[in-house]
């Protein structure tokens, strides 16, 4: 069970860190709005549990980030808008971040960076000169390196989110996503991710792809 009070405190700290000494409105209503979004009924994988896991991985990779509070805010917003049958979730999430964070007192440069990072989760392909992008993408993809039982639970939750898609179409679409990931030169870009997660993630993806196509 996810402790939403703890999550709320984590958002407040990240927002205050990103907006610096300028101050602004009470962060709690913004946290509550996001928590409500992450608990919508249509979600099975993209839930507060996923949000918590991504935030935990961002903390684990914090030493590699240029501005870890900005990355944390990007984690909060990266799936804040999520409808499984829509293709523009990342763009809508980025626009939500732009509106909400500007209103909350975050400086323009940091707002723009959060939105850029959210949009980057479309491809999970940050550049070599993009440490914040590397941290966010590695944190988001870390589930791929889960132990077998956790990976099975992850794939089951993804299938449940797309329960409206017929079996053959789901298998075809999911296989395409997995092949795209395997085609990346590296799934993980931080040194920690490459060392600790890369091999396991590729093994898991390969196994899932075999099940889908075999």
Secondary structure per residue as TSV (DSSP state, phi and psi in degrees):
chain	resnum	aa	ss	phi	psi
A	1	X	-	360.0	129.2
A	2	X	-	-82.4	133.1
A	3	X	-	-87.2	102.9
A	4	X	H	-69.1	-24.5
A	5	X	H	-64.3	-41.4
A	6	X	H	-65.9	-42.6
A	7	X	H	-60.3	-43.6
A	8	X	H	-58.0	-44.4
A	9	X	H	-63.2	-36.0
A	10	X	H	-66.3	-39.0
A	11	X	H	-64.9	-44.4
A	12	X	H	-58.6	-44.8
A	13	X	H	-63.5	-42.0
A	14	X	H	-65.7	-43.5
A	15	X	H	-63.7	-45.2
A	16	X	H	-64.3	-36.7
A	17	X	H	-65.9	-38.5
A	18	X	H	-74.8	-32.8
A	19	X	H	-89.9	-8.2
A	20	X	G	65.9	-143.6
A	21	X	G	-82.8	-5.7
A	22	X	G	-69.5	-23.7
A	23	X	-	71.0	-174.2
A	24	X	-	163.2	-167.5
A	25	X	S	-64.3	166.2
A	26	X	-	-56.9	124.5
A	27	X	S	-70.7	-21.5
A	28	X	H	-59.9	-44.2
A	29	X	H	-60.4	-32.7
A	30	X	H	-67.9	-42.1
A	31	X	H	-61.0	-44.3
A	32	X	H	-66.5	-37.0
A	33	X	H	-61.1	-45.6
A	34	X	H	-66.3	-42.3
A	35	X	H	-60.5	-38.7
A	36	X	H	-61.6	-41.1
A	37	X	H	-62.8	-43.7
A	38	X	H	-71.2	-8.1
A	39	X	T	-111.8	19.1
A	40	X	-	-65.3	153.9
A	41	X	T	-65.3	-28.9
A	42	X	T	-75.9	-7.7
A	43	X	-	-88.5	137.7
A	44	X	S	-125.4	-38.1
A	45	X	S	-103.5	-44.4
A	46	X	S	-80.5	66.9
A	47	X	S	-115.2	-176.7
A	48	X	H	-62.7	-25.7
A	49	X	H	-66.3	-41.8
A	50	X	H	-65.1	-45.3
A	51	X	H	-54.8	-47.6
A	52	X	H	-60.7	-43.3
A	53	X	H	-62.6	-41.8
A	54	X	H	-66.0	-43.6
A	55	X	H	-61.3	-39.3
A	56	X	H	-63.9	-40.7
A	57	X	H	-69.8	-36.6
A	58	X	H	-59.6	-43.5
A	59	X	H	-61.2	-39.3
A	60	X	H	-63.9	-32.2
A	61	X	T	-101.4	11.1
A	62	X	G	-56.5	-32.8
A	63	X	G	-63.9	-20.3
A	64	X	G	-89.7	-10.6
A	65	X	-	-86.8	150.1
A	66	X	S	-78.8	-42.0
A	67	X	S	-138.9	89.8
A	68	X	H	-68.1	-28.2
A	69	X	H	-68.1	-36.2
A	70	X	H	-63.6	-41.5
A	71	X	H	-64.2	-40.5
A	72	X	H	-60.9	-43.0
A	73	X	H	-64.2	-38.2
A	74	X	H	-62.7	-37.2
A	75	X	H	-61.5	-42.2
A	76	X	H	-60.7	-38.8
A	77	X	H	-94.2	-10.2
A	78	X	T	-66.3	-26.6
A	79	X	T	-129.2	30.6
A	80	X	S	-64.0	-33.8
A	81	X	S	-104.4	116.9
A	82	X	-	-147.7	108.4
A	83	X	-	-123.8	116.7
A	84	X	T	-58.2	-25.6
A	85	X	T	-92.6	11.4
A	86	X	-	-118.3	149.2
A	87	X	S	-102.5	-5.4
A	88	X	-	-107.9	26.4
A	89	X	H	-60.4	-43.4
A	90	X	H	-64.6	-41.5
A	91	X	H	-64.9	-43.1
A	92	X	H	-67.0	-35.2
A	93	X	H	-66.2	-40.7
A	94	X	H	-64.0	-40.5
A	95	X	H	-67.9	-36.9
A	96	X	H	-60.3	-44.4
A	97	X	H	-60.1	-43.0
A	98	X	H	-60.4	-43.7
A	99	X	H	-70.6	-50.5
A	100	X	H	-68.8	-43.2
A	101	X	H	-72.1	-35.1
A	102	X	H	-62.3	-43.8
A	103	X	H	-64.8	-32.4
A	104	X	T	-80.7	-0.8
A	105	X	T	96.6	10.5
A	106	X	-	-77.5	133.6
A	107	X	-	-59.0	154.0
A	108	X	H	-57.2	-40.5
A	109	X	H	-63.7	-40.5
A	110	X	H	-70.2	-38.0
A	111	X	H	-59.7	-46.9
A	112	X	H	-62.1	-37.1
A	113	X	H	-69.1	-41.1
A	114	X	H	-59.1	-47.1
A	115	X	H	-62.6	-40.5
A	116	X	H	-60.9	-43.5
A	117	X	H	-64.5	-40.6
A	118	X	H	-60.6	-44.8
A	119	X	H	-64.5	-28.6
A	120	X	H	-65.4	-22.8
A	121	X	T	-73.4	-1.7
A	122	X	T	-65.9	-42.2
A	123	X	T	-108.0	-22.7
A	124	X	T	52.0	42.8
A	125	X	-	-132.3	68.1
A	126	X	-	-72.4	155.7
A	127	X	-	-75.4	165.8
A	128	X	T	-66.1	-20.2
A	129	X	T	-102.9	26.6
A	130	X	-	-128.3	73.5
A	131	X	H	-62.2	-38.0
A	132	X	H	-66.2	-40.2
A	133	X	H	-63.5	-38.7
A	134	X	H	-63.2	-42.0
A	135	X	H	-65.5	-47.0
A	136	X	H	-63.4	-46.9
A	137	X	H	-65.6	-41.1
A	138	X	H	-61.9	-41.9
A	139	X	H	-63.9	-39.2
A	140	X	H	-70.4	-34.2
A	141	X	H	-90.4	-5.0
A	142	X	G	-58.7	-25.7
A	143	X	G	-57.8	-27.0
A	144	X	G	-65.7	-19.0
A	145	X	G	-100.5	20.7
A	146	X	-	-69.1	157.1
A	147	X	-	-59.6	161.5
A	148	X	H	-52.3	-46.4
A	149	X	H	-66.5	-39.6
A	150	X	H	-69.2	-36.6
A	151	X	H	-66.3	-39.7
A	152	X	H	-62.9	-40.9
A	153	X	H	-64.1	-38.9
A	154	X	H	-61.8	-49.4
A	155	X	H	-65.9	-34.7
A	156	X	H	-65.8	-39.2
A	157	X	H	-67.3	-39.2
A	158	X	H	-62.3	-44.5
A	159	X	H	-61.6	-38.5
A	160	X	H	-66.5	-36.3
A	161	X	H	-61.9	-33.1
A	162	X	T	-104.2	33.4
A	163	X	T	-64.7	-18.7
A	164	X	T	-78.7	-8.6
A	165	X	S	-92.5	128.8
A	166	X	-	-58.5	153.9
A	167	X	H	-54.5	-49.4
A	168	X	H	-62.9	-42.4
A	169	X	H	-66.3	-39.3
A	170	X	H	-63.6	-46.4
A	171	X	H	-60.0	-40.9
A	172	X	H	-64.6	-45.5
A	173	X	H	-68.3	-43.1
A	174	X	H	-64.7	-40.7
A	175	X	H	-61.4	-38.4
A	176	X	H	-63.9	-40.3
A	177	X	H	-62.6	-44.5
A	178	X	H	-66.3	-40.0
A	179	X	H	-63.8	-40.0
A	180	X	H	-60.6	-40.9
A	181	X	H	-64.5	-44.0
A	182	X	H	-65.8	-26.2
A	183	X	H	-76.0	-16.1
A	184	X	S	-64.0	139.6
A	185	X	S	-56.5	-37.0
A	186	X	-	-143.6	133.6
A	187	X	S	-71.0	-38.2
A	188	X	-	-116.5	140.4
A	189	X	-	-109.7	-24.2
A	190	X	S	-77.4	152.4
A	191	X	H	-55.5	-39.7
A	192	X	H	-64.0	-45.9
A	193	X	H	-62.4	-42.4
A	194	X	H	-63.2	-39.1
A	195	X	H	-76.0	-40.8
A	196	X	H	-102.7	-21.3
A	197	X	T	-119.7	-26.5
A	198	X	H	-57.8	-54.8
A	199	X	H	-63.8	-44.1
A	200	X	H	-64.4	-41.9
A	201	X	H	-62.9	-44.2
A	202	X	H	-64.6	-37.0
A	203	X	H	-63.1	-46.5
A	204	X	H	-62.0	-46.0
A	205	X	H	-62.8	-43.9
A	206	X	H	-60.1	-41.3
A	207	X	H	-65.1	-43.0
A	208	X	H	-64.6	-41.5
A	209	X	H	-62.7	-39.0
A	210	X	H	-63.4	-41.0
A	211	X	H	-64.2	-37.9
A	212	X	H	-72.2	-34.1
A	213	X	H	-110.0	-13.6
A	214	X	-	-79.9	360.0
